[in-house]
């Protein structure tokens, strides 16, 4: 699962990532703030993109998130 911060500037920093995700049928979603994304990832710094890989430790939670992100409409 790829999570991108919506307030990243300039957008050229990561504008290729959603295209790569779509080409590979990988789910992705946007969140409003890179500060919030960094905090959610356990970082003290703003973060523009995080990747969440499946792991045995949180398999059920990952599957639930994967389903939720997959159900989101594509961004306009």
PDB file of N, CA, C and O in Angstrom:
ATOM      1  N   UNK A   1       0.863  -1.168   0.000  1.00  0.00           N
ATOM      2  CA  UNK A   1       0.000   0.000   0.000  1.00  0.00           C
ATOM      3  C   UNK A   1       0.908   1.228   0.000  1.00  0.00           C
ATOM      4  O   UNK A   1       1.848   1.315   0.790  1.00  0.00           O
ATOM      5  N   UNK A   2       0.619   2.168  -0.888  1.00  0.00           N
ATOM      6  CA  UNK A   2       1.376   3.409  -0.967  1.00  0.00           C
ATOM      7  C   UNK A   2       0.508   4.540  -0.437  1.00  0.00           C
ATOM      8  O   UNK A   2      -0.652   4.674  -0.828  1.00  0.00           O
ATOM      9  N   UNK A   3       1.064   5.351   0.449  1.00  0.00           N
ATOM     10  CA  UNK A   3       0.343   6.494   1.004  1.00  0.00           C
ATOM     11  C   UNK A   3       1.145   7.747   0.677  1.00  0.00           C
ATOM     12  O   UNK A   3       2.332   7.839   0.990  1.00  0.00           O
ATOM     13  N   UNK A   4       0.477   8.714   0.041  1.00  0.00           N
ATOM     14  CA  UNK A   4       1.127   9.942  -0.400  1.00  0.00           C
ATOM     15  C   UNK A   4       0.540  11.144   0.322  1.00  0.00           C
ATOM     16  O   UNK A   4      -0.663  11.199   0.579  1.00  0.00           O
ATOM     17  N   UNK A   5       1.390  12.098   0.644  1.00  0.00           N
ATOM     18  CA  UNK A   5       0.930  13.332   1.290  1.00  0.00           C
ATOM     19  C   UNK A   5       0.456  14.307   0.216  1.00  0.00           C
ATOM     20  O   UNK A   5       1.159  14.549  -0.766  1.00  0.00           O
ATOM     21  N   UNK A   6      -0.721  14.855   0.404  1.00  0.00           N
ATOM     22  CA  UNK A   6      -1.310  15.755  -0.578  1.00  0.00           C
ATOM     23  C   UNK A   6      -0.714  17.144  -0.601  1.00  0.00           C
ATOM     24  O   UNK A   6      -0.933  17.890  -1.555  1.00  0.00           O
ATOM     25  N   UNK A   7       0.036  17.511   0.428  1.00  0.00           N
ATOM     26  CA  UNK A   7       0.587  18.868   0.471  1.00  0.00           C
ATOM     27  C   UNK A   7       2.074  18.922   0.084  1.00  0.00           C
ATOM     28  O   UNK A   7       2.777  19.860   0.460  1.00  0.00           O
ATOM     29  N   UNK A   8       2.543  17.934  -0.653  1.00  0.00           N
ATOM     30  CA  UNK A   8       3.937  17.912  -1.092  1.00  0.00           C
ATOM     31  C   UNK A   8       4.138  18.895  -2.234  1.00  0.00           C
ATOM     32  O   UNK A   8       3.397  18.892  -3.217  1.00  0.00           O
ATOM     33  N   UNK A   9       5.144  19.726  -2.087  1.00  0.00           N
ATOM     34  CA  UNK A   9       5.482  20.699  -3.133  1.00  0.00           C
ATOM     35  C   UNK A   9       6.979  20.692  -3.351  1.00  0.00           C
ATOM     36  O   UNK A   9       7.725  20.616  -2.375  1.00  0.00           O
ATOM     37  N   UNK A  10       7.448  20.767  -4.561  1.00  0.00           N
ATOM     38  CA  UNK A  10       6.665  20.735  -5.792  1.00  0.00           C
ATOM     39  C   UNK A  10       6.153  19.317  -6.052  1.00  0.00           C
ATOM     40  O   UNK A  10       6.764  18.337  -5.626  1.00  0.00           O
ATOM     41  N   UNK A  11       5.050  19.226  -6.740  1.00  0.00           N
ATOM     42  CA  UNK A  11       4.412  17.939  -7.013  1.00  0.00           C
ATOM     43  C   UNK A  11       5.317  17.028  -7.841  1.00  0.00           C
ATOM     44  O   UNK A  11       5.151  15.808  -7.838  1.00  0.00           O
ATOM     45  N   UNK A  12       6.273  17.628  -8.549  1.00  0.00           N
ATOM     46  CA  UNK A  12       7.208  16.847  -9.362  1.00  0.00           C
ATOM     47  C   UNK A  12       8.026  15.871  -8.524  1.00  0.00           C
ATOM     48  O   UNK A  12       8.592  14.918  -9.060  1.00  0.00           O
ATOM     49  N   UNK A  13       8.094  16.099  -7.227  1.00  0.00           N
ATOM     50  CA  UNK A  13       8.854  15.223  -6.338  1.00  0.00           C
ATOM     51  C   UNK A  13       8.344  13.790  -6.440  1.00  0.00           C
ATOM     52  O   UNK A  13       9.137  12.849  -6.400  1.00  0.00           O
ATOM     53  N   UNK A  14       7.034  13.613  -6.571  1.00  0.00           N
ATOM     54  CA  UNK A  14       6.503  12.246  -6.589  1.00  0.00           C
ATOM     55  C   UNK A  14       5.373  12.023  -7.586  1.00  0.00           C
ATOM     56  O   UNK A  14       4.640  11.042  -7.456  1.00  0.00           O
ATOM     57  N   UNK A  15       5.208  12.880  -8.557  1.00  0.00           N
ATOM     58  CA  UNK A  15       4.072  12.743  -9.475  1.00  0.00           C
ATOM     59  C   UNK A  15       4.115  11.445 -10.285  1.00  0.00           C
ATOM     60  O   UNK A  15       3.090  11.042 -10.835  1.00  0.00           O
ATOM     61  N   UNK A  16       5.250  10.794 -10.372  1.00  0.00           N
ATOM     62  CA  UNK A  16       5.372   9.536 -11.107  1.00  0.00           C
ATOM     63  C   UNK A  16       4.874   8.330 -10.294  1.00  0.00           C
ATOM     64  O   UNK A  16       4.580   7.283 -10.871  1.00  0.00           O
ATOM     65  N   UNK A  17       4.779   8.461  -8.998  1.00  0.00           N
ATOM     66  CA  UNK A  17       4.454   7.305  -8.156  1.00  0.00           C
ATOM     67  C   UNK A  17       3.028   6.788  -8.370  1.00  0.00           C
ATOM     68  O   UNK A  17       2.857   5.575  -8.495  1.00  0.00           O
ATOM     69  N   UNK A  18       1.991   7.642  -8.421  1.00  0.00           N
ATOM     70  CA  UNK A  18       0.655   7.101  -8.682  1.00  0.00           C
ATOM     71  C   UNK A  18       0.564   6.366 -10.028  1.00  0.00           C
ATOM     72  O   UNK A  18      -0.140   5.362 -10.137  1.00  0.00           O
ATOM     73  N   UNK A  19       1.266   6.856 -11.036  1.00  0.00           N
ATOM     74  CA  UNK A  19       1.256   6.194 -12.346  1.00  0.00           C
ATOM     75  C   UNK A  19       1.887   4.811 -12.228  1.00  0.00           C
ATOM     76  O   UNK A  19       1.368   3.837 -12.774  1.00  0.00           O
ATOM     77  N   UNK A  20       3.003   4.729 -11.518  1.00  0.00           N
ATOM     78  CA  UNK A  20       3.652   3.433 -11.317  1.00  0.00           C
ATOM     79  C   UNK A  20       2.735   2.480 -10.557  1.00  0.00           C
ATOM     80  O   UNK A  20       2.665   1.295 -10.883  1.00  0.00           O
ATOM     81  N   UNK A  21       2.035   2.987  -9.551  1.00  0.00           N
ATOM     82  CA  UNK A  21       1.102   2.153  -8.788  1.00  0.00           C
ATOM     83  C   UNK A  21      -0.017   1.638  -9.684  1.00  0.00           C
ATOM     84  O   UNK A  21      -0.352   0.454  -9.639  1.00  0.00           O
ATOM     85  N   UNK A  22      -0.595   2.514 -10.494  1.00  0.00           N
ATOM     86  CA  UNK A  22      -1.680   2.101 -11.380  1.00  0.00           C
ATOM     87  C   UNK A  22      -1.199   1.084 -12.403  1.00  0.00           C
ATOM     88  O   UNK A  22      -1.906   0.115 -12.683  1.00  0.00           O
ATOM     89  N   UNK A  23      -0.011   1.282 -12.967  1.00  0.00           N
ATOM     90  CA  UNK A  23       0.538   0.340 -13.946  1.00  0.00           C
ATOM     91  C   UNK A  23       0.725  -1.048 -13.350  1.00  0.00           C
ATOM     92  O   UNK A  23       0.638  -2.046 -14.066  1.00  0.00           O
ATOM     93  N   UNK A  24       0.981  -1.120 -12.055  1.00  0.00           N
ATOM     94  CA  UNK A  24       1.244  -2.393 -11.386  1.00  0.00           C
ATOM     95  C   UNK A  24       0.065  -2.871 -10.532  1.00  0.00           C
ATOM     96  O   UNK A  24       0.184  -3.840  -9.783  1.00  0.00           O
ATOM     97  N   UNK A  25      -1.067  -2.184 -10.652  1.00  0.00           N
ATOM     98  CA  UNK A  25      -2.271  -2.519  -9.876  1.00  0.00           C
ATOM     99  C   UNK A  25      -2.000  -2.525  -8.372  1.00  0.00           C
ATOM    100  O   UNK A  25      -2.515  -3.373  -7.642  1.00  0.00           O
ATOM    101  N   UNK A  26      -1.191  -1.576  -7.922  1.00  0.00           N
ATOM    102  CA  UNK A  26      -0.905  -1.428  -6.497  1.00  0.00           C
ATOM    103  C   UNK A  26      -1.810  -0.349  -5.912  1.00  0.00           C
ATOM    104  O   UNK A  26      -1.960   0.715  -6.513  1.00  0.00           O
ATOM    105  N   UNK A  27      -2.410  -0.598  -4.762  1.00  0.00           N
ATOM    106  CA  UNK A  27      -3.299   0.401  -4.168  1.00  0.00           C
ATOM    107  C   UNK A  27      -2.514   1.584  -3.604  1.00  0.00           C
ATOM    108  O   UNK A  27      -1.422   1.425  -3.059  1.00  0.00           O
ATOM    109  N   UNK A  28      -3.101   2.773  -3.749  1.00  0.00           N
ATOM    110  CA  UNK A  28      -2.492   3.965  -3.162  1.00  0.00           C
ATOM    111  C   UNK A  28      -3.585   4.908  -2.714  1.00  0.00           C
ATOM    112  O   UNK A  28      -4.718   4.856  -3.191  1.00  0.00           O
ATOM    113  N   UNK A  29      -3.215   5.777  -1.781  1.00  0.00           N
ATOM    114  CA  UNK A  29      -4.167   6.747  -1.246  1.00  0.00           C
ATOM    115  C   UNK A  29      -3.406   8.004  -0.859  1.00  0.00           C
ATOM    116  O   UNK A  29      -2.199   7.976  -0.621  1.00  0.00           O
ATOM    117  N   UNK A  30      -4.141   9.102  -0.804  1.00  0.00           N
ATOM    118  CA  UNK A  30      -3.578  10.384  -0.378  1.00  0.00           C
ATOM    119  C   UNK A  30      -4.089  10.728   1.017  1.00  0.00           C
ATOM    120  O   UNK A  30      -5.230  10.428   1.370  1.00  0.00           O
ATOM    121  N   UNK A  31      -3.238  11.353   1.788  1.00  0.00           N
ATOM    122  CA  UNK A  31      -3.634  11.961   3.054  1.00  0.00           C
ATOM    123  C   UNK A  31      -3.304  13.446   2.940  1.00  0.00           C
ATOM    124  O   UNK A  31      -2.428  13.812   2.156  1.00  0.00           O
ATOM    125  N   UNK A  32      -3.973  14.306   3.690  1.00  0.00           N
ATOM    126  CA  UNK A  32      -3.785  15.748   3.510  1.00  0.00           C
ATOM    127  C   UNK A  32      -2.387  16.274   3.831  1.00  0.00           C
ATOM    128  O   UNK A  32      -1.910  17.183   3.153  1.00  0.00           O
ATOM    129  N   UNK A  33      -1.725  15.732   4.840  1.00  0.00           N
ATOM    130  CA  UNK A  33      -0.544  16.407   5.380  1.00  0.00           C
ATOM    131  C   UNK A  33       0.686  15.510   5.458  1.00  0.00           C
ATOM    132  O   UNK A  33       0.605  14.378   5.935  1.00  0.00           O
ATOM    133  N   UNK A  34       1.827  16.018   4.987  1.00  0.00           N
ATOM    134  CA  UNK A  34       3.077  15.264   5.116  1.00  0.00           C
ATOM    135  C   UNK A  34       3.556  15.226   6.564  1.00  0.00           C
ATOM    136  O   UNK A  34       4.271  14.302   6.952  1.00  0.00           O
ATOM    137  N   UNK A  35       3.176  16.209   7.360  1.00  0.00           N
ATOM    138  CA  UNK A  35       3.516  16.174   8.789  1.00  0.00           C
ATOM    139  C   UNK A  35       2.780  15.034   9.485  1.00  0.00           C
ATOM    140  O   UNK A  35       3.368  14.297  10.276  1.00  0.00           O
ATOM    141  N   UNK A  36       1.490  14.894   9.183  1.00  0.00           N
ATOM    142  CA  UNK A  36       0.711  13.799   9.767  1.00  0.00           C
ATOM    143  C   UNK A  36       1.203  12.443   9.272  1.00  0.00           C
ATOM    144  O   UNK A  36       1.251  11.477  10.035  1.00  0.00           O
ATOM    145  N   UNK A  37       1.565  12.375   8.005  1.00  0.00           N
ATOM    146  CA  UNK A  37       2.061  11.118   7.443  1.00  0.00           C
ATOM    147  C   UNK A  37       3.373  10.718   8.111  1.00  0.00           C
ATOM    148  O   UNK A  37       3.569   9.552   8.453  1.00  0.00           O
ATOM    149  N   UNK A  38       4.257  11.674   8.294  1.00  0.00           N
ATOM    150  CA  UNK A  38       5.512  11.388   8.983  1.00  0.00           C
ATOM    151  C   UNK A  38       5.283  10.917  10.408  1.00  0.00           C
ATOM    152  O   UNK A  38       5.914   9.962  10.861  1.00  0.00           O
ATOM    153  N   UNK A  39       4.382  11.587  11.114  1.00  0.00           N
ATOM    154  CA  UNK A  39       4.076  11.196  12.492  1.00  0.00           C
ATOM    155  C   UNK A  39       3.482   9.786  12.544  1.00  0.00           C
ATOM    156  O   UNK A  39       3.813   9.001  13.432  1.00  0.00           O
ATOM    157  N   UNK A  40       2.608   9.472  11.596  1.00  0.00           N
ATOM    158  CA  UNK A  40       2.001   8.139  11.560  1.00  0.00           C
ATOM    159  C   UNK A  40       3.041   7.061  11.276  1.00  0.00           C
ATOM    160  O   UNK A  40       2.883   5.911  11.687  1.00  0.00           O
ATOM    161  N   UNK A  41       4.103   7.441  10.572  1.00  0.00           N
ATOM    162  CA  UNK A  41       5.174   6.495  10.262  1.00  0.00           C
ATOM    163  C   UNK A  41       6.219   6.426  11.374  1.00  0.00           C
ATOM    164  O   UNK A  41       7.195   5.683  11.268  1.00  0.00           O
ATOM    165  N   UNK A  42       6.014   7.197  12.436  1.00  0.00           N
ATOM    166  CA  UNK A  42       6.944   7.181  13.552  1.00  0.00           C
ATOM    167  C   UNK A  42       8.158   8.069  13.357  1.00  0.00           C
ATOM    168  O   UNK A  42       9.185   7.877  14.007  1.00  0.00           O
ATOM    169  N   UNK A  43       8.044   9.046  12.460  1.00  0.00           N
ATOM    170  CA  UNK A  43       9.150   9.959  12.183  1.00  0.00           C
ATOM    171  C   UNK A  43       8.849  11.338  12.762  1.00  0.00           C
ATOM    172  O   UNK A  43       7.688  11.737  12.856  1.00  0.00           O
ATOM    173  N   UNK A  44       9.881  12.052  13.144  1.00  0.00           N
ATOM    174  CA  UNK A  44       9.701  13.426  13.616  1.00  0.00           C
ATOM    175  C   UNK A  44       9.725  14.405  12.452  1.00  0.00           C
ATOM    176  O   UNK A  44       9.490  15.600  12.637  1.00  0.00           O
ATOM    177  N   UNK A  45      10.005  13.908  11.260  1.00  0.00           N
ATOM    178  CA  UNK A  45      10.104  14.762  10.080  1.00  0.00           C
ATOM    179  C   UNK A  45       8.908  14.537   9.159  1.00  0.00           C
ATOM    180  O   UNK A  45       8.352  13.439   9.127  1.00  0.00           O
ATOM    181  N   UNK A  46       8.508  15.555   8.416  1.00  0.00           N
ATOM    182  CA  UNK A  46       7.450  15.375   7.416  1.00  0.00           C
ATOM    183  C   UNK A  46       7.887  14.340   6.376  1.00  0.00           C
ATOM    184  O   UNK A  46       9.068  14.240   6.042  1.00  0.00           O
ATOM    185  N   UNK A  47       6.933  13.587   5.879  1.00  0.00           N
ATOM    186  CA  UNK A  47       7.215  12.517   4.928  1.00  0.00           C
ATOM    187  C   UNK A  47       6.232  12.617   3.775  1.00  0.00           C
ATOM    188  O   UNK A  47       5.029  12.748   4.000  1.00  0.00           O
ATOM    189  N   UNK A  48       6.723  12.557   2.544  1.00  0.00           N
ATOM    190  CA  UNK A  48       5.806  12.709   1.412  1.00  0.00           C
ATOM    191  C   UNK A  48       5.225  11.379   0.942  1.00  0.00           C
ATOM    192  O   UNK A  48       4.136  11.367   0.367  1.00  0.00           O
ATOM    193  N   UNK A  49       5.914  10.256   1.168  1.00  0.00           N
ATOM    194  CA  UNK A  49       5.414   8.949   0.728  1.00  0.00           C
ATOM    195  C   UNK A  49       5.843   7.887   1.733  1.00  0.00           C
ATOM    196  O   UNK A  49       6.970   7.902   2.229  1.00  0.00           O
ATOM    197  N   UNK A  50       4.929   6.967   2.023  1.00  0.00           N
ATOM    198  CA  UNK A  50       5.312   5.760   2.760  1.00  0.00           C
ATOM    199  C   UNK A  50       4.760   4.558   2.013  1.00  0.00           C
ATOM    200  O   UNK A  50       3.732   4.643   1.341  1.00  0.00           O
ATOM    201  N   UNK A  51       5.447   3.458   2.139  1.00  0.00           N
ATOM    202  CA  UNK A  51       5.014   2.188   1.564  1.00  0.00           C
ATOM    203  C   UNK A  51       4.779   1.230   2.719  1.00  0.00           C
ATOM    204  O   UNK A  51       5.611   1.107   3.618  1.00  0.00           O
ATOM    205  N   UNK A  52       3.652   0.560   2.688  1.00  0.00           N
ATOM    206  CA  UNK A  52       3.317  -0.398   3.735  1.00  0.00           C
ATOM    207  C   UNK A  52       3.345  -1.781   3.109  1.00  0.00           C
ATOM    208  O   UNK A  52       2.549  -2.092   2.223  1.00  0.00           O
ATOM    209  N   UNK A  53       4.263  -2.601   3.576  1.00  0.00           N
ATOM    210  CA  UNK A  53       4.408  -3.952   3.051  1.00  0.00           C
ATOM    211  C   UNK A  53       3.709  -4.939   3.978  1.00  0.00           C
ATOM    212  O   UNK A  53       3.652  -4.718   5.188  1.00  0.00           O
ATOM    213  N   UNK A  54       3.177  -6.025   3.423  1.00  0.00           N
ATOM    214  CA  UNK A  54       2.548  -7.033   4.282  1.00  0.00           C
ATOM    215  C   UNK A  54       3.594  -7.705   5.170  1.00  0.00           C
ATOM    216  O   UNK A  54       4.749  -7.880   4.782  1.00  0.00           O
ATOM    217  N   UNK A  55       3.161  -8.070   6.355  1.00  0.00           N
ATOM    218  CA  UNK A  55       4.042  -8.745   7.310  1.00  0.00           C
ATOM    219  C   UNK A  55       3.187  -9.657   8.173  1.00  0.00           C
ATOM    220  O   UNK A  55       2.037  -9.340   8.480  1.00  0.00           O
ATOM    221  N   UNK A  56       3.741 -10.761   8.551  1.00  0.00           N
ATOM    222  CA  UNK A  56       3.014 -11.747   9.354  1.00  0.00           C
ATOM    223  C   UNK A  56       2.480 -11.155  10.663  1.00  0.00           C
ATOM    224  O   UNK A  56       1.418 -11.552  11.143  1.00  0.00           O
ATOM    225  N   UNK A  57       3.219 -10.210  11.231  1.00  0.00           N
ATOM    226  CA  UNK A  57       2.859  -9.613  12.518  1.00  0.00           C
ATOM    227  C   UNK A  57       1.525  -8.859  12.481  1.00  0.00           C
ATOM    228  O   UNK A  57       0.801  -8.823  13.475  1.00  0.00           O
ATOM    229  N   UNK A  58       1.210  -8.267  11.347  1.00  0.00           N
ATOM    230  CA  UNK A  58      -0.024  -7.478  11.237  1.00  0.00           C
ATOM    231  C   UNK A  58      -0.825  -7.851   9.984  1.00  0.00           C
ATOM    232  O   UNK A  58      -1.397  -6.989   9.317  1.00  0.00           O
ATOM    233  N   UNK A  59      -0.852  -9.125   9.686  1.00  0.00           N
ATOM    234  CA  UNK A  59      -1.502  -9.629   8.478  1.00  0.00           C
ATOM    235  C   UNK A  59      -2.978  -9.237   8.393  1.00  0.00           C
ATOM    236  O   UNK A  59      -3.429  -8.777   7.344  1.00  0.00           O
ATOM    237  N   UNK A  60      -3.732  -9.410   9.467  1.00  0.00           N
ATOM    238  CA  UNK A  60      -5.166  -9.110   9.437  1.00  0.00           C
ATOM    239  C   UNK A  60      -5.424  -7.618   9.249  1.00  0.00           C
ATOM    240  O   UNK A  60      -6.297  -7.228   8.473  1.00  0.00           O
ATOM    241  N   UNK A  61      -4.670  -6.792   9.952  1.00  0.00           N
ATOM    242  CA  UNK A  61      -4.825  -5.343   9.823  1.00  0.00           C
ATOM    243  C   UNK A  61      -4.436  -4.887   8.426  1.00  0.00           C
ATOM    244  O   UNK A  61      -5.092  -4.020   7.849  1.00  0.00           O
ATOM    245  N   UNK A  62      -3.373  -5.467   7.879  1.00  0.00           N
ATOM    246  CA  UNK A  62      -2.946  -5.125   6.523  1.00  0.00           C
ATOM    247  C   UNK A  62      -4.041  -5.475   5.516  1.00  0.00           C
ATOM    248  O   UNK A  62      -4.356  -4.675   4.635  1.00  0.00           O
ATOM    249  N   UNK A  63      -4.614  -6.657   5.647  1.00  0.00           N
ATOM    250  CA  UNK A  63      -5.673  -7.084   4.732  1.00  0.00           C
ATOM    251  C   UNK A  63      -6.869  -6.137   4.798  1.00  0.00           C
ATOM    252  O   UNK A  63      -7.466  -5.811   3.773  1.00  0.00           O
ATOM    253  N   UNK A  64      -7.212  -5.702   6.000  1.00  0.00           N
ATOM    254  CA  UNK A  64      -8.317  -4.757   6.168  1.00  0.00           C
ATOM    255  C   UNK A  64      -7.991  -3.417   5.498  1.00  0.00           C
ATOM    256  O   UNK A  64      -8.829  -2.851   4.795  1.00  0.00           O
ATOM    257  N   UNK A  65      -6.793  -2.923   5.714  1.00  0.00           N
ATOM    258  CA  UNK A  65      -6.371  -1.654   5.084  1.00  0.00           C
ATOM    259  C   UNK A  65      -6.334  -1.787   3.566  1.00  0.00           C
ATOM    260  O   UNK A  65      -6.766  -0.883   2.850  1.00  0.00           O
ATOM    261  N   UNK A  66      -5.825  -2.900   3.080  1.00  0.00           N
ATOM    262  CA  UNK A  66      -5.756  -3.141   1.639  1.00  0.00           C
ATOM    263  C   UNK A  66      -7.149  -3.095   1.019  1.00  0.00           C
ATOM    264  O   UNK A  66      -7.343  -2.519  -0.051  1.00  0.00           O
ATOM    265  N   UNK A  67      -8.100  -3.699   1.691  1.00  0.00           N
ATOM    266  CA  UNK A  67      -9.484  -3.688   1.212  1.00  0.00           C
ATOM    267  C   UNK A  67     -10.059  -2.270   1.208  1.00  0.00           C
ATOM    268  O   UNK A  67     -10.716  -1.867   0.249  1.00  0.00           O
ATOM    269  N   UNK A  68      -9.813  -1.524   2.269  1.00  0.00           N
ATOM    270  CA  UNK A  68     -10.323  -0.151   2.375  1.00  0.00           C
ATOM    271  C   UNK A  68      -9.711   0.760   1.311  1.00  0.00           C
ATOM    272  O   UNK A  68     -10.423   1.531   0.668  1.00  0.00           O
ATOM    273  N   UNK A  69      -8.402   0.673   1.125  1.00  0.00           N
ATOM    274  CA  UNK A  69      -7.735   1.511   0.126  1.00  0.00           C
ATOM    275  C   UNK A  69      -8.182   1.114  -1.279  1.00  0.00           C
ATOM    276  O   UNK A  69      -8.370   1.975  -2.139  1.00  0.00           O
ATOM    277  N   UNK A  70      -8.350  -0.171  -1.509  1.00  0.00           N
ATOM    278  CA  UNK A  70      -8.813  -0.638  -2.815  1.00  0.00           C
ATOM    279  C   UNK A  70     -10.216  -0.165  -3.147  1.00  0.00           C
ATOM    280  O   UNK A  70     -10.561  -0.033  -4.322  1.00  0.00           O
ATOM    281  N   UNK A  71     -11.029   0.092  -2.133  1.00  0.00           N
ATOM    282  CA  UNK A  71     -12.406   0.547  -2.346  1.00  0.00           C
ATOM    283  C   UNK A  71     -12.504   2.051  -2.587  1.00  0.00           C
ATOM    284  O   UNK A  71     -13.554   2.542  -3.000  1.00  0.00           O
ATOM    285  N   UNK A  72     -11.422   2.787  -2.332  1.00  0.00           N
ATOM    286  CA  UNK A  72     -11.449   4.243  -2.546  1.00  0.00           C
ATOM    287  C   UNK A  72     -11.530   4.564  -4.036  1.00  0.00           C
ATOM    288  O   UNK A  72     -10.968   3.836  -4.855  1.00  0.00           O
ATOM    289  N   UNK A  73     -12.219   5.642  -4.396  1.00  0.00           N
ATOM    290  CA  UNK A  73     -12.227   6.046  -5.808  1.00  0.00           C
ATOM    291  C   UNK A  73     -10.859   6.602  -6.194  1.00  0.00           C
ATOM    292  O   UNK A  73     -10.140   7.140  -5.352  1.00  0.00           O
ATOM    293  N   UNK A  74     -10.508   6.471  -7.463  1.00  0.00           N
ATOM    294  CA  UNK A  74      -9.249   7.043  -7.940  1.00  0.00           C
ATOM    295  C   UNK A  74      -9.310   8.557  -7.846  1.00  0.00           C
ATOM    296  O   UNK A  74     -10.365   9.147  -8.076  1.00  0.00           O
ATOM    297  N   UNK A  75      -8.200   9.193  -7.514  1.00  0.00           N
ATOM    298  CA  UNK A  75      -8.179  10.665  -7.439  1.00  0.00           C
ATOM    299  C   UNK A  75      -8.455  11.280  -8.803  1.00  0.00           C
ATOM    300  O   UNK A  75      -8.153  10.689  -9.839  1.00  0.00           O
ATOM    301  N   UNK A  76      -9.023  12.457  -8.785  1.00  0.00           N
ATOM    302  CA  UNK A  76      -9.305  13.148 -10.049  1.00  0.00           C
ATOM    303  C   UNK A  76      -8.085  13.844 -10.570  1.00  0.00           C
ATOM    304  O   UNK A  76      -8.138  14.477 -11.624  1.00  0.00           O
TER     305      UNK A  76
END
